[in-house]
Structures are given as structure tokens and as C-alpha cells.
Amino acid sequence: MKSERLNRPRGCGGIGRHARLRGVWLRPCEFKSRHPHFNLLASLRNADPGLAIVLVSNGPGELSTWVRPLAERLHILQPLRPRDPSSPASLQLVLVPCPNATGQEHRAAQPWQLFDRIIPARSFWSLLLRPWRFGLWPQKGIVVFLGGDQFWTVLLSARLGYRHITYAEWVARWPQWNDSIAAMSEAVRRQLPVRYQARCRVVGDLMADLSSFARREAPLPDGEWVALLPGSKAAKLSVGMPFFLETADHIARERPQCRFLLPLAPTTSVEELLRFAGPTNPIARLYRSAVVAVDNDALVTKAGTRIQLIQEHPAHGPLSQCDLALTTVGANTAELGALAVPMIVMVPTQHLDMMRAWDGGFGLLARIPGLRRLLGALLTFWRLRNNGFVAWPNISAGRPVVPERIGEITPQQIATEAIEWLSSPERLEGQRNDLQALRGEPGAVMALAAEVRDLLPRTLPSA
């Protein structure tokens, strides 16, 4: 069904800024949106007289790399609740349905104390149908797209009668419904129809600011640090935990000075890590390493290797100080790239049955009956024919920037390669420089915050 049929009521002559709409209630012109405001919204009109800035996102990667830095900047730029209880404006977070999300993102965002209200993804459809169930909504507001399906924010901004700005990383899909578009690159703006390009401003890559934002956090103790990122979902952890533990043991045996950390995702727990590293996980029986103790927030393997658990989220501060990261595929490769942390990305395809819940094409192929045993061969064929990449830095650059190891790889092989990288500081620095170059100049968060501020009514006080 075309977007016009979904969003434009019968008899609507257009949704331009000066359109006259029959049978449609339009709010005063002080704060116009490009959306028609349906009579259904009249029940909200006598609600909170203030203003809301609503950030919309989906998964944990977007929350930590886009949402949190922008929210921090908005609080600096403009007095907002909850940081300023007396402010007439509030900052709110709405999470939208996404197959790659965990469903627990709202719990990860609560400790930040950045949002006056957080609505979990499971409540999104209820929010569209009955927004008053979630409390009073201001008469005026702005919806900011920061991840997920862009159409959900189109629906939400139309439902609440708010203005709408989209941060477009690769493409702006609904420019006709946007009051403003903040593009990551000039290529995004060029894709827009000419009549909508005036609404678009190139702000840059939000993740280019991530490294400087992260390094303000507490430093790690001196030493050579390797980050282990086995994943956050059960399917990834069932393979990743035993594989990464054995890899760490091999590295520690050759480089005793090496120290390890493992960021604990907000959707997992220490008990869950232990379960996947223990004998109840059938894959763990295929590996030699195991966790024998948890000592001062550190996992201790039976070989004596200590792996420090980082329970803060996001763990950008500690990660940004690591010399090397060993990681699975997923959004974590984008975060590591934004932090300019050298990495080795691995996909051990010998455990095909456990890849059904993986992200992207791997998971889709693994769900097809009869093809699971052929997945490794299909992946190899696909990569040879299409030069396909699985790590976000490589996808973005269109060339190999970070090493990807896919196939029936072993912990010993990965450990050997990791030791070679750690023994060559100039190679690590080269990869770090390549990752920094991919992200461009910092300043995108400030530029996007300024775009949001420009959509606010001029009568609001600024910081």
C-alpha cells in the first residue's frame, strides 16, 4: 500500500506547509509540521502545554552510538527535563520494533537518567493507538529518527502531530514527510529528489564523535589490553563463549603480560555467561577451556587466565583504550570502528545449527531447511564471487580494512593472528588510522543537535 494511502485522509489536498485541509484539524501555524493532524489527536490538545523532543531508536548499538551522545548534547544545548526539572521541554525515548533488537533496550537506557520517559518497543503499537495511556503529551514536539525503520517515526510524528527530523545514514526513505533531514554524507543528499534537497543538511557521521566522547571516561590500568566480544544473543554466546575463552588462554600462554576484558551486554548476565561457558552448553564440550571461578568481577579460566568483566553500558570508555578486539559480526564492528579499535572479526561456521539467530544473511540462510549444512560452502562461494564483507568498516569502505576470518577456524589460529598483530604496533596503528579515516571529522553530534534546536519554537530558552 502506498504511503499516501496510509498517511493521507480522503479529501486531503496535500500536506504542504500552507495546505488547506478539509476535515483535518490543523494546529496553529507557530509550530507547523508536514503531517496532517487528524481529529483523532484532539484529545491530546489540552494536555501538557510544554514541548517534547522524542528520540526514536531500535537496538543497543544505535542507543549507545547515536542516541546517548545526541541526548547528552541536547541537554547541554537546551534546558530539558529530567536534568532540569523546571524546564517546559522534556527529552523522551521511544523504542520501535526491530528483529535485531533484544527487547531490553529500555532497561539499558534507564540508568543514563537522560530521558523523562522511556517507552519500550513492545508498547510501540499501543502508543500509536492510545498515546494518552502513557501520560500527558505536550501540544508541540519533535520526533528524531535514530535507528530502526524510518516509517515508524513517520507514523509516530503524524500520530502525535509533531515535527519530524530523520538522521539518514545511507538513504532518507520518506523525504516528503520530513521537516528536516540530517544526512551522514553528501551522497545521501544527492539521492533525494531535487525538490526535497533543500530540507537536507549534511551533518556527518555521528559515530565519528564516539571516540572522543568515550575517552573522557575512566582510564584502564596500564598494560596490553585485548577486548573479547562474543555477542549478546544466546545463539552467538553459545559459540562465542567457549571459542573466545580458549582463544584467550592461547594468547595468555604466549603473552603473559596481556590483559583481557569482556563487556557484559545489558541483556545478558554473569550467570548466563557461565552457563554458555559450562558443560550444559553442548558446544562448550568441544573446547578445552572453562571458567572455574568469578573473582572481583573477573572470569578465571582453568588455565588461570583472568578476563575482566565490564558491566557498565555502553563500555566505550574501556573499549577505546584496548590495543585489539576479537569480535563476532554485528553492530559491535561498527562501534569498534567508530572507536578506532583494531579488530579481528570471526565467524566459526563449524557450529551451523547455532547460527539461526544470527543477524543478517547468516541467520536467514541458517533458517532455511536443508541448507544449514551447506551454509559454510555458500558463504565461501558468495565471498569469492561478490567480494562480500561482514564487518561494518569493510562494508563501508568497500575494501578489507579489518581482517575477517570465516570458516572452520580454531581458537589457536585466531590466537596466533592476534599475537602477530599485538607484536606489530605499527600495523595496529595503521588499522587504527584507517578506521578513523572512514568516520571522517568529528562534530556530527553537535551539528545534528543544532538541527533539532532549529526546529524548536523560538520562545524556548536556551542554555
C-alpha positions in Angstrom: 0.0 0.0 0.0 1.4 3.4 -1.0 2.5 5.7 1.8 -0.1 8.3 0.7 -2.9 5.8 1.4 -1.5 5.1 4.8 -0.9 8.7 5.9 -3.3 11.0 3.9 -7.0 11.0 4.8 -9.6 11.2 2.0 -10.2 14.7 0.8 -6.7 15.9 1.8 -5.5 18.3 -0.9 -1.8 18.0 0.2 0.4 18.2 3.3 2.5 21.2 2.3 3.2 23.9 4.9 0.4 26.1 3.6 -2.0 23.4 2.5 -5.7 23.9 3.4 -7.0 20.5 4.6 -10.7 19.7 4.6 -11.9 17.6 7.5 -8.5 17.7 9.1 -7.7 19.6 12.3 -4.5 21.7 11.8 -2.8 23.3 14.8 -1.8 27.0 14.9 1.0 27.9 12.4 3.6 28.7 15.1 4.8 25.1 15.0 3.8 23.6 11.8 4.5 20.0 10.8 4.5 18.4 7.4 2.0 15.9 8.7 -1.8 16.2 8.6 -3.2 16.3 12.2 -6.2 14.1 12.4 -9.3 14.8 14.5 -8.2 11.7 16.5 -5.5 13.9 18.0 -7.9 16.4 19.5 -7.9 14.5 22.8 -4.2 15.4 23.2 -4.6 19.1 22.6 -5.4 20.0 26.2 -2.6 18.0 27.6 0.9 19.1 28.7 1.5 22.7 27.4 5.2 22.2 27.1 7.3 20.6 24.4 8.8 17.1 23.8 11.9 16.1 21.9 11.3 12.4 21.2 14.3 10.3 20.1 13.3 7.1 18.3 15.6 4.2 18.0 15.7 0.4 18.0 18.8 -1.7 19.0 21.5 -1.5 21.6 24.1 -0.4 19.1 22.1 2.6 17.9 21.3 3.5 21.5 24.9 3.7 22.6 26.4 5.2 19.5 23.7 7.6 18.3 21.1 8.2 21.0 23.2 8.7 24.0 25.7 11.2 22.5 22.9 13.2 21.0 20.9 13.2 24.2 23.9 14.4 26.2 24.5 17.2 23.7 20.8 18.3 23.7 20.9 18.6 27.4 23.9 20.9 27.1 22.4 22.9 24.3 18.9 23.3 25.8 17.4 23.0 29.3 15.4 19.8 29.3 13.7 17.5 31.8 14.8 15.4 33.6 18.1 17.1 34.0 16.4 20.5 34.5 13.1 19.7 36.3 11.8 23.3 35.8 12.2 23.2 32.0 9.0 23.3 29.9 10.7 20.9 27.5 11.4 17.2 28.0 13.6 14.6 26.3 11.9 11.3 25.7 12.9 8.0 24.2 10.6 5.7 22.1 11.9 2.3 21.1 10.5 0.7 17.9 10.1 -3.0 16.9 13.1 -4.5 15.3 14.1 -8.1 14.6 17.7 -7.4 15.6 16.8 -5.8 18.9 16.7 -7.7 22.2 13.6 -6.1 23.7 15.6 -5.0 26.8 16.9 -1.7 25.4 14.7 0.4 27.6 16.4 -1.1 30.7 19.8 -0.3 29.2 18.8 3.4 28.8 17.3 3.9 32.2 20.5 4.3 34.2 21.6 7.1 32.0 19.0 9.4 33.5 18.7 11.3 30.2 15.0 10.8 29.5 11.8 12.0 31.1 10.0 9.0 29.7 11.1 5.8 28.0 8.7 3.6 26.1 9.8 0.1 25.3 9.5 -1.5 21.8 6.7 -3.9 23.0 4.5 -0.8 23.7 5.0 0.9 20.4 1.8 -0.1 18.7 -0.2 0.7 21.9 1.5 4.1 21.8 0.2 4.7 18.3 -3.3 3.6 19.1 -3.7 5.2 22.6 -0.9 7.7 23.3 -2.7 9.1 26.3 -2.2 5.8 28.1 1.4 6.7 28.6 0.7 10.0 30.3 0.3 13.6 29.1 1.8 14.6 25.8 2.8 18.2 25.0 1.0 20.0 22.3 4.2 20.6 20.4 7.1 18.3 19.8 9.8 16.9 17.5 10.4 13.3 16.6 14.0 12.4 15.8 14.8 9.2 13.9 17.9 7.5 15.1 17.5 3.9 14.1 15.0 1.2 13.1 12.5 1.5 10.3 12.1 5.2 9.2 8.4 4.6 8.5 7.7 4.1 12.2 8.8 7.6 13.0 6.7 8.9 10.2 3.7 7.2 11.8 4.6 8.4 15.3 5.1 12.1 14.3 1.9 12.1 12.4 0.0 10.5 15.3 1.3 13.0 17.8 1.2 15.9 15.4 4.9 16.6 15.9 7.6 17.8 13.6 10.0 15.2 12.2 13.7 15.0 11.5 15.5 12.0 10.1 19.1 11.2 10.6 19.9 9.4 7.3 22.9 7.2 7.4 22.5 5.8 3.8 19.2 6.9 2.5 16.2 9.1 3.5 13.2 7.0 2.5 10.3 9.4 3.2 11.6 12.9 2.5 8.1 14.2 1.7 7.1 13.6 5.3 10.3 15.1 6.9 10.5 18.6 8.1 14.3 18.2 8.1 16.8 15.6 7.0 20.3 15.3 8.6 22.5 13.3 6.2 25.6 11.4 7.1 27.2 12.2 3.7 26.7 14.3 0.5 25.8 11.0 -1.2 22.6 10.8 0.9 21.6 14.3 -0.1 22.3 13.6 -3.8 19.9 10.6 -3.7 17.0 12.9 -2.8 14.6 14.3 -5.4 15.7 17.9 -6.2 12.6 19.4 -4.6 13.5 17.9 -1.2 17.2 18.6 -1.2 16.7 22.0 0.4 15.4 20.2 3.5 18.6 18.2 3.8 21.8 19.2 5.6 25.0 17.1 5.7 26.0 16.8 9.3 28.5 13.9 9.1 28.8 10.6 10.8 27.5 10.5 14.4 30.0 7.8 15.2 32.9 9.9 14.3 32.4 11.6 17.7 32.3 8.4 19.6 36.0 8.0 20.3 36.4 11.5 21.9 33.2 11.0 23.8 34.3 7.6 25.2 37.9 8.6 26.1 36.5 11.1 28.7 35.6 8.0 30.8 37.9 6.4 33.5 41.1 5.0 32.0 42.1 1.4 32.2 45.1 0.3 34.3 48.4 0.2 32.3 49.0 -2.8 30.2 48.3 -4.5 26.9 44.5 -5.0 26.7 42.5 -7.3 24.4 38.7 -7.0 24.3 36.6 -10.1 23.8 33.1 -9.5 22.2 31.4 -12.9 21.9 28.0 -11.4 21.3 24.9 -10.7 23.3 22.3 -13.2 21.9 22.1 -16.8 23.1 23.0 -18.2 19.6 26.1 -16.1 19.5 27.1 -16.7 23.1 26.7 -20.5 22.8 29.5 -20.4 20.2 31.4 -17.3 21.3 32.0 -18.0 24.9 33.8 -21.4 24.6 35.6 -20.2 21.5 36.8 -16.9 23.0 37.8 -18.4 26.3 40.1 -20.9 24.6 41.5 -18.1 22.4 42.3 -16.0 25.4 44.1 -19.0 27.1 46.3 -19.4 24.0 47.2 -15.7 23.9 47.9 -15.6 27.6 50.2 -18.5 27.3 52.3 -16.8 24.7 52.0 -13.2 26.1 51.6 -13.3 29.9 51.6 -9.5 30.0 48.3 -9.4 28.0 45.1 -8.5 29.9 41.6 -9.2 28.8 38.2 -7.6 29.2 34.7 -8.7 28.2 31.9 -6.0 28.1 28.7 -7.5 29.5 25.7 -6.6 27.4 22.7 -5.2 29.3 20.6 -8.1 28.0 22.9 -10.8 29.5 24.2 -11.6 32.9 27.2 -13.2 34.5 25.1 -16.3 35.2 24.3 -16.6 31.5 27.9 -16.3 30.5 28.8 -19.1 32.9 26.0 -21.2 31.6 27.3 -20.9 28.0 30.9 -21.5 29.1 29.9 -24.6 31.1 29.1 -28.2 30.4 25.4 -27.5 29.9 26.3 -25.9 26.6 26.9 -28.8 24.2 29.3 -26.7 22.1 31.5 -26.0 25.2 32.3 -29.7 25.4 34.2 -29.4 22.1 36.7 -26.9 23.7 39.3 -27.3 26.4 38.8 -24.0 28.3 36.3 -23.5 31.1 35.5 -20.9 33.8 36.4 -22.2 37.3 35.7 -19.0 39.3 34.4 -15.5 39.3 36.8 -13.2 41.3 36.2 -9.5 41.7 34.1 -9.2 38.5 36.6 -11.3 36.6 36.2 -14.7 35.0 39.1 -17.1 35.8 39.7 -20.0 33.4 41.1 -23.3 34.5 44.3 -22.2 32.7 44.5 -19.2 35.1 43.6 -16.5 32.6 41.7 -13.6 34.1 39.0 -11.8 32.0 37.8 -8.6 33.5 34.0 -8.1 33.1 32.9 -4.6 32.2 29.3 -4.2 33.4 28.8 -0.6 32.5 26.9 0.1 29.3 28.0 1.2 26.8 31.5 0.2 27.5 33.0 2.7 25.1 35.5 4.1 27.6 37.3 0.8 28.3 36.9 -0.4 24.7 38.5 2.7 23.3 41.7 2.0 25.3 42.1 -1.6 24.1 45.0 -2.5 21.7 43.0 -5.1 19.9 39.5 -6.6 19.9 38.3 -10.1 18.9 34.7 -9.9 17.9 31.8 -11.6 16.2 29.8 -9.9 13.4 27.2 -7.3 14.1 26.8 -3.7 15.3 29.8 -4.2 17.6 32.0 -4.0 14.5 30.6 -0.5 13.7 31.1 0.6 17.4 34.7 -0.7 17.4 35.3 1.0 14.1 33.9 4.3 15.4 36.2 4.0 18.5 39.1 3.2 16.1 39.9 0.0 17.9 41.8 -2.5 15.7 39.9 -5.8 15.5 39.7 -9.3 14.1 36.2 -10.4 13.1 35.4 -14.0 13.1 32.6 -16.4 12.1 33.3 -20.0 13.0 31.0 -21.9 10.6 31.6 -25.3 12.2 28.6 -24.8 14.5 26.0 -24.1 11.8 22.9 -25.2 13.8 23.5 -22.4 16.3 23.6 -19.6 13.7 19.8 -19.4 13.2 19.5 -16.4 15.5 22.5 -14.5 14.0 21.9 -11.2 12.3 21.7 -10.5 8.6 22.2 -13.0 5.8 23.8 -15.6 8.0 20.7 -16.0 10.1 18.4 -16.0 7.1 20.4 -18.8 5.3 20.7 -20.8 8.5 16.9 -20.8 8.9 16.3 -22.4 5.5 15.6 -26.2 6.0 18.1 -28.4 4.3 20.7 -25.6 3.8 22.3 -25.4 7.2 25.0 -27.9 6.4 25.7 -26.1 3.1 26.0 -22.7 4.8 29.8 -22.8 5.1 30.2 -23.6 1.4 27.6 -21.0 0.4 29.4 -18.3 2.4 32.7 -19.2 0.8 31.2 -19.1 -2.7 29.4 -15.8 -2.0 32.5 -14.1 -0.7 34.6 -15.3 -3.7 32.0 -14.2 -6.3 30.9 -10.9 -4.7 33.8 -9.9 -2.5 31.3 -9.8 0.3 32.2 -8.3 3.6 30.6 -8.9 7.0 32.3 -6.2 9.2 30.9 -2.7 9.0 34.3 -1.0 8.4 34.9 -3.2 5.4 31.3 -2.8 4.1 31.6 1.0 4.4 35.0 1.2 2.8 34.3 -1.4 0.1 37.7 -3.0 0.8 39.3 -5.0 3.5 40.2 -2.7 6.4 39.9 -5.2 9.2 40.6 -8.9 8.9 37.6 -11.2 8.6 38.0 -14.9 9.4 35.1 -17.1 8.2 35.1 -20.8 8.1 36.1 -23.7 10.3 38.6 -21.6 12.2 40.1 -22.6 15.5 41.0 -20.6 18.7 44.7 -21.5 18.1 44.5 -19.9 14.6 42.9 -16.7 15.9 45.3 -16.5 18.9 48.3 -16.8 16.6 47.0 -14.0 14.4 46.2 -11.8 17.4 49.7 -12.3 18.7 51.1 -11.2 15.3 49.1 -8.0 15.5 50.0 -7.3 19.1 53.7 -7.8 18.2 53.4 -5.2 15.4 52.4 -1.8 16.9 52.9 -0.2 13.5 50.3 -2.5 12.0 47.8 -1.8 14.8 48.4 2.0 14.3 47.8 1.6 10.6 44.5 -0.1 11.1 43.5 2.5 13.7 44.3 5.3 11.3 42.2 3.6 8.5 39.3 3.2 10.9 39.5 6.9 11.9 39.6 8.0 8.3 36.4 6.0 7.5 34.5 8.0 10.0 35.5 11.5 8.9 35.8 14.6 11.0 34.0 14.8 14.4 31.3 17.3 15.0 28.2 15.5 13.7 26.5 15.2 17.1 26.8 18.9 17.6 25.5 19.6 14.1 22.5 17.3 14.5 21.7 18.8 17.9 21.7 22.2 16.3 19.3 21.0 13.6 17.0 19.8 16.3 17.3 23.1 18.1 16.4 25.0 15.0 13.1 23.2 14.8 12.1 24.3 18.3 9.9 27.3 18.9 11.9 30.5 19.3 10.3 31.3 22.6 12.0 28.4 24.4 15.1 29.5 26.5 18.4 28.0 25.5 21.3 27.0 27.8 
